[in-house]
Amino acid sequence: EDVDIPSRRVLITGATGLLGRAVFKEFNENNWNAVGCGYRRAQPRFEHVNLLDSIAVHDIIHDFQPHVIVHCAAERRPDVVEGQPDAASQLNVAASANLAKEAAGIGAFLVYISTDYVFDGTSPPYKETDVPNPLNLYGKTKLEGEKAVLENNEETAVLRIPVLYGEVERLEESAVTVMFDKVQFSNKSANMDHWQQRFPTNVKDVAAVCRQLAEKRMLDPSIKGTFHWSGNEQMTKYEMACAIADAFNLPSSHLRPITDSPVVGALRPKNAQLDCSKLEMLGIGQRTPFRAGIRESLWPFLVDKRWRQTVFH
């Protein structure tokens, strides 16, 4: 029997990562023919492609002929970028530039995932037209990546997003979910940053934005340039940890708010809130309430499952 393969094709880089998995699933479940590529964790589900290998990148794009490419792959851990600047620049800038060239070669619409860390956090909220001023090397490489893709392919959308969480394979996959063990093990006090203002954003919501952008773009070639998307609940890590405790009926009295700016690691912007009105005016976007999203994401990692009786019965 003939299988009906949807005619709209999308290629997702970094499909093994937290955001990439959600993007792949979103397109796949909405009548797109989606192919994901990854590197270390690719097989058997996704294509194994080293994005630094320009021939491999050329081959998959020319074989598959995607209408849309969503570029999620990046080194996104600021402290790792500081320690490995060359490798980070190769992936975040050089590979992105090459991908943009290849996309231009076949007329594909590229969505480049960027970050709120292109801003210094001194005068939020930030519109797409505001001048970036990254404080750390991660923000700098992502901003260079933005410039590189737009120089190599005018038909690109840059999508800046903040800290992400969602269905993780391990708690360390997200700066939000990684706090769960400190919340769960309340026998020792835990210091939590209560200085940096964050806007935790569910990867499912970002994935929906990517698909909606792609579908609007199929109808309207003026859809390109820079866009912002973000959750709209402002929280420090301390407040997120308290919300997580609350979502699972766990104590939070052992969590200690630290209001000084952090001294170790890469510099972080105090508040890089993104203004999302440009996408909202296009009718694009969705937002999962933090408590609902975090409960769904962390439920499998709950050590003591006894409380489920009280919550679900």
Disulfide bonds with the S-S distance in Angstrom:
none
